[in-house]
């Protein structure tokens, strides 16, 4: 679809060396006019996302996990440099159960780019997230049309959980993006079974290996490949079993190079996986046994992570997505369930869309059935958001086609509703910046209705803004000593994030010393702001909702002493 230019040739291969500027512009305009408008809109949207990421990546805080993840990457490199003798990485909490591909890549880039190591992580994560959006759009285009691809981009970009997580959810976003890329190559490969094109097999292997280099959960992709082969078995299924068995076996053999590529990438980025062939499976099963003393909240009720109700994850997914995206997803599912004669789809498109629907539903259904542990809402299920966005894109595009056949005026009204709805969502995300991941839809009354009833700023992204407000307060009230006196600060968050932004004289306190704190910084998530008393001297607010506070505790501490 994309042509290259060289010398004085335009995109159609004609010589423009002697043409004037006006003629050149005219010919480029003619070339553009032959392109699909939705393809051009998709390319423009992805390019704009890259520009926005480059412009804003420094606005996002260091998340709670980033300090330990960065250290894990350092230990993996030390393990290889020592000739496998430095075993420290296997003693860093449970990090050995995860791959370190992203952390290794970030450390490598930090050696050549003059950017703060954590800001570089945020930029790299954002660019990978944009790649995931592109992969989801390409899959929707493959299954449906360019319009579905464009709506897929819109659905995923305007999902606050995705866009907000893109800058510092450095496990969830890469995992989801690489899985989205793997699904794209898988669908391409299944179109040529039992002999898929090798470039699609290699693409699937590379993306699967990259996903496994993040987290063992991406072993699901191997199951998806098996399902895709079974769905592609020539019809009818009954009879001629020998021919169908040969089809399955031949298809599976052609995927063996992909599995080999994936395995090599995985063990390079995940040392523990290389210690035993079964370790990736053990790692996958171990996540169901995580029972840390971590609390979460749903509809105002607090649960231990191991005791959340079955509807915990489905509920969070439903209230985090824009309503139009939910509606588009339901429309796509209807296309799968309805017979072709009354509007459903058939053939290869049904199989491919069914595979995407399975990738969106199956992991969540497993969590519901097994009552697995969960925390922080949707955080560990971010990888189902690209498949959901694909379903939404296909569903919205199909609804427009159906209404166009029914009545043009009705289609125009529907387009206006879709445009207005997503524009409204974009406005909400703009006003939430840089806390886009706090977006909640109107099923719970937005962020206002979700505050103190559902999880909010669990990453403690308020840290840079809160620390800056504390600096301003001290500069304003104690200008002579604001930068020289030592102040003790209790923080409901991670030390590495706080110390990245705070002045050296603002001493971070361990939790058991919080009663000695002069100041207290906390998000309102899980009522953390109510743990310590003090005079509120600053608030971080979005959409009229307080999401974090800064308290002066000096008077309270003096009374207690």
N, C-alpha and C positions, 0 to 999 in steps of 0.2 A: 504493500500500500504506500510506503514511503520511498520516494525516489531520491537519489543523491545528485548533487550538482558538481561539476568540475569545469574549470576554465570559464568559457563564455557560454556554457550551455544552460538553458533553463530546465525546469523540472520535467519537461516533456522531451528534452534532448535537442531542442532547436538552438541554433547559434544566435546568441544575443550580443556578441562582441561589438557589433556595429550599431546596435539599436540604442535609441535614446532612452532616458529615464522613463518618459511617459509610456513608450512602447513596452518597456520591461514590466512596468507596473500593470499595464493592461493585460499582458500575457500571464503574469502571476495571478491576477484576479480571475482570468479565465480558468487557470488551473485549479484555483481554489473553488470556483463555482462548480467544478465537476466532482468535488469531494462531498461526501455526505456531511450534512450540517451537524449532525450529532457526533460524528467522529471528530470534527474540528472542535466542537464544544468540549468534548472529553479531553482532547489534547491540551486545549487552552486551560481547562480546569486543573489538570495535573501540573502543568507548568506554573500556574498561579499558586498552587499549593507549595511547590518548591520555593518560590519567591517568599511566600509568607513564612515558611519554616525558617529560611535563612534570616528573615527579619526579626522573628520573635523567639527563637529557641533559647535566648538568654533570659527570657522572662520566667522560666520554669524552675522550681526549686529542686533540690536534691531529695529524692523520695526516700522513704524509710529503709528500703532494701539496697539502695545503690552503694552505700559504703561497704557493706559486706560482700556484695557482688563484685565490686571493683577489687577487693582484696582476694576474692576467689580466683579472679583472672590472673592476678599476680602470682598466686600459689601454683596455678597450672603451669605457667611459664617457668617458675622455679623448679617444678617437678621435671620438666623436660630438660632444662639446662643442667640439672644435677645428674642426669642419666638415670632418672627414675628412683633416685635414692632419697630425695626430700619428700617425705610422705605427709607434709603438713596439711595439704589440701584435703586429705581424708579425715581430718580432725576439726575442720571448720564447720561446727554445727552439722546440719544435714545438707550442706551445699553440694557434697559429692554426689547426691542423687540427681543433680541437674547438670546439664551441659554448660560449658563456658564459652561457646562460640562468640557470642556478642561481646563478652568481656575481653576476650583475647583480641578480637578485631579492634575494639575501642583502644586498648592499650597499644596495639601496633600503630594505629593512626596517630595516637598522642606523641609518638616518637618523631613524627614528620610534620605535624601541624601545630602551629603556635597558638593553641586554644586551650583554655582551662579544661582539665580532664573530664570534669563532670558536665560542663557545657558541651564538650565534644560528644559525650555519650548521648546527650539530649538531641543533638543535631543528627547523629547517626541513627538513633532510634526513629526520629521523625522521618528521615529519608526512607528508611526501611518500611515504615508505616505507609508512606505514600506509594512505595512499590507494591505493598499489599493491596492498596486501593486500586492501583492499575491492574493487578492480577485479577482481582474480583471483577472489574469492568471488562477485561478481556474475556473472561469466562462467560459473562452475561452476553457479550457480543457474539461469542461462539455459539451459544445455545439459542439466542433469540435474534437480536438485531442491534445496530448502533444506538438506537434510542434506549433500549434496555441497559446498555453499557453506561450511558450518560446518567440515567436514573440510579444505577448502582453506585456510581461515584457520589452523587448527591446524597443518597441514603447513608453511605458510610462516612462521608465528610461531616455531615450534619448529625451524626451520632456522637453526642458529647463524650460517651464512654470511650469511643475510639479516638476521636481527635484530641481530647484532653489527655488520654493515656499515651498518645503518640510521642510525647516529649520526655517521659520519664518512667514508663512502664517497660523497663528494658528486658523483661522476660516475656511478658504477655504479648506485646506488639510484635517482636520478631518471630515468636512462635506462630502467631496468627498469620502474619504476612507470608512466611515461608510455606505454611500449610495451604494458604490461598494459591501461591504459585504452583505448588505440587498438584493441586486439584485442576488447575488450568492445563498443565501438561498431561495429566491423567486423562482428561476428557478428549484432548487432541489425540492421544495415543489410542484410545478405545475406538476411535472412528476407523482405524485401519487394521483392527484385529482380524485374524490372529497374527498378522505381521506388521506391528506398528513401526512408524518411522523412527530410526535410531535417535534422531535429534530430540524427539519427544520423550523417548525412554531416558535419555541422558538428562534432559531437563527435569523429569520427574525424580530421577535419582539424586540430582544435586539439591533440589528443593527439599526433598524428604530428608536427606542427610543434614542439611542446614537446620531443619526443624528438630531433628533428633539431637543435634548439637546444642539445642536449647533445653528441651524437656522430653522425657520419654513418652509423654502423652501422645506425641506425634506418631507413635507406632500404629495409631488408628489409620494412618494413611495406607499402610500395608493391607489392612482389612478393607479399606475403600477400594484399593486396586483389585483385590479378589472379588469384591462385589461387582465392580465395573465389568470384569471379565464374565461373570455369571450372567449379568444383565444383557451382555452382548451375544450370548449364545444364540445361534440361528433358530428361528421359530419354524415349526412348532417344537416345543420341548419334548413332548411325548413321542417315542419312537426314534429310530436312528441314533440310539444312545452312543454307539461307537464313534460316529462322526462328531457328535457333540463333545465326547470325552477328548478326542484328538484336538478339537478346537480349543478347549480349556487348557490342555497340557501345552500345546504349542504357544498359546498366548502367554501362559505363565513362564515358559522358558525364555521368551523374548523380554520379559521383565526382570530376569535375573541380573543383567548388567546394572540395572537401576538399583537393585538391592545391594549389589557389591559397592557401587559408588556411594550409596547412602551409608553403608557400614563404615567405609574408610573415613568419610567426613565425620561421622559420629564419634568414632574412637579417638580421632585426632583432637576433637574439641571436648571430649568427655572421658577423661582417663579411667574413671571407675568402671565405665562400660567395657573397657578393654581388658579388665582383669578376669572377666568370665563372660562367655557367650550369653548366659541367661541374666546377667545383671540388668540390661535394659528392661526386661520383663519384671524383674524383682523391683526395680525402681518405679515402674508403673504401678504395681500392686501396692507398694509401700505408701503411696499417697492416700490410699483409702484408710490407712491406719494412723494418720496424723491426728493426735488428740492433745494438742497443746492447750494450755490455759489461756486461750484467746477468746474474747467475747465479741459478739456481733449483735445487731439489732434489726428487727423486722416488725413493722407496724407498732413501734414503741416498746415492744417486748424484747428483753435482752436474753440471748442464748449463748451457751458455750458452743464453739465451732463444731464440736462432735455431736451436738444435740439439735441442730437446726431442723425445722420441719421439712417434709418432702417438697413443699411448694416454695422453698426459699429461693433457689436459683431461678426457676421459671418466673417467679414474681418479680425479681430484680431485673431480669431481662425485659419483661413486659413494661415495667414502669420507667426504664431507662431509654427505650427507643422512642423516636418521634412517632406520633400516632399514624402519620401517613406511611411510615415504613412498616409499622405493624399491619396496616390495612393492605399494603402492597404484598406483603408476605402471605397473608391469608388468601389474597386473590390468586397468587401463584400456586398455593396448595390446592385451591379449588380447580385450577387448570389440570392438575395431576389427577384429581379424584373424579372429575366429570367425564362422561363419555365424549368422544370426539364429535358426535352428531349434535350435541348441545353446548358446544363451546370448548371442550377439553382439547388436549393436544395428544399426539400419538407418535409412534415411531421412535427415532433416535432422540428427538427433543424430549419426549416423555422420559426416556431412560436417563438422559443426562440431567434433566431438571430433578428427577427423582433421586439421583445420586447426591445432588446438592442439598435437597431437602433432608436426605438421610444424614448428611454431614452436619446439618444444623440441629437436627432433633435427637439423633442417637446419643451423643455424649450427655446431653441434659437428661434424657430419659434414664440413662444408666445411673446418674447421680440420684435421681428421684427414686428409682427402684431399690438401689442399694442403701439409700439414706446415708450417703457419704458425707464427710465433713465439708464445711464450706464457711467462708468468711469474706468480709468486705464485698458483699453482694456478688456482682458478676465477674470479679477480677480474674478468677482462675478459669473462666469460660469465655474469655475474649475471643478465642479462636473460632467460635461459632458465629461471630458477628459478620465476617465476610460472606459466608454462605447465606445468612439472613438477608444481607444487603443485595446479593444476587437475586434471591427470590423476590425481594421487594422491587428491584429494577425490572425484572421480567413481568411481575404482576402489574405494575403501573403502566408499563408499555403496552401490555395486552389489553388493559382497560381502555386505554386511549384508542387503540385499533377497533375494539368492539363498539365503543361509542361513536366513532367516526362512521362506521357502517350503519349504525342505528339512526343517528341524527347529528349533523355537523354542529348545530348550536349547542346540543348537550355536551359534545366533546369539548367545545370551547369553554363552557362553564366549568367542566371538570379540570381542564388545564389551568384555569384561573384559580380554582380551589387548591390544586397541588402547588402551584407557584406561590400563592399567598401563604399556604401552610408552611412550606419549607423556608420561605423568606422570614416568616415569624420565628421559626426555630433558629435560623442563622442570626437573627437579632438577639435572641436570648443568649446564644453562645458568645456573641461579641461582648455583651455586657457581663458575662461570667469571666471573661479572660483575666488571668491565665488559669482559671479553675473550671474549664469547660467540662471536665469529667464529673462535675457536680450537677449536671443537667438531669432533671426529672420531668416526665411528661405530665399532662393534665389529669391522668388517671389518679394521681395522688396530690394534685394541686401544685405542681411544679416544685421548685426548691423550697418555697415557703411551706408547703404542705409536708415536705419530706424532712425538714429540719427537726432534729431530735426524735424522729420516728424511724428514720432509715439511716444507713451509713452516709456520711458526707465526706469531710476532708481527712480520710484515713491516711493519705500520703503526707499530711501536714505540709501541703504546698503553700500554706500561708507564711512559712518561715521568713523568706526575704522581706515581704511587706511588713510583717510583725516586727522584725528586728529593726527595720528602717524607722518604723514608728517609735520604737523605744529610743533609738538614737535621737530622733527629732525631739522627743519629750525631754531627754536629758540636756540636749543642747539649748532648749528653750527655758528650762527651769533651773538648771545648774551649769550655766555656760563656762564658768571658770574651772570646774573640775570634771566635766562630763567625759573627758577623754583621758583623765589621769587617775581618778578614784577607781578603786576596785568595787564592782557591784556583782552580787551573786544572783544568778538567774536560773530559775527552775523552768524546764522546758518539757512539755508533753509531746516529745518527739525525739528524733535521733540526734546524737551529739555532732556527727559529721556534718549534718545539714545546718545546724545552728552555728557551729564555729566557722563555716564557710562564709557567713555573712556578718557575724558579730565582731565588734571591736575587741582587741585583746584584753581590755580591762573589764569586759563583761564575762565573768567567770561562770562556766557551765557547771551545774550541780548534779550529782547523782541523786537518784530518787530518794534514797534513805536520808539525804540531807535537805530535802525540799523545805522543811520547816524553817531553815535558815535563810531562805531566799529573800532577796530584796525585791525581785520582780518575778513575774510568772507569765509565760507565754503558752497559750493552749488553743487548739481548735475546739469548736463546740461539738465535734463528733464524739459520740458516746458520752456526752456531758463532761468531757475532760476539763472544760473551763471551770467546772464547779468543784473540782477537787481541792483547790486552795483558795482561801479567802483573800481579799484585797480590793483596793480601789481600782476600778476600771479606768485606765488612762488612754486606752486606744482600742478601736474595733476594726476588724476587717469585715467588710460587708459586700455582698453582691445581691442585686435584685431586691434590695431592702431587707435581706436576711443576714444576720450576724453569723459568720462562719469561723471567727477566731477573735480572741481578746488578748490584751496585754494588761496585767494588773500590777499595781504598786503595792507591795506587801510590807513596807517598812513600818508603817504605823501598827499594823496587825502584829508583826513580829515583836515589836517593842512591848505591846500589851501582853503578849504571851510570855515574854521573858520576865 
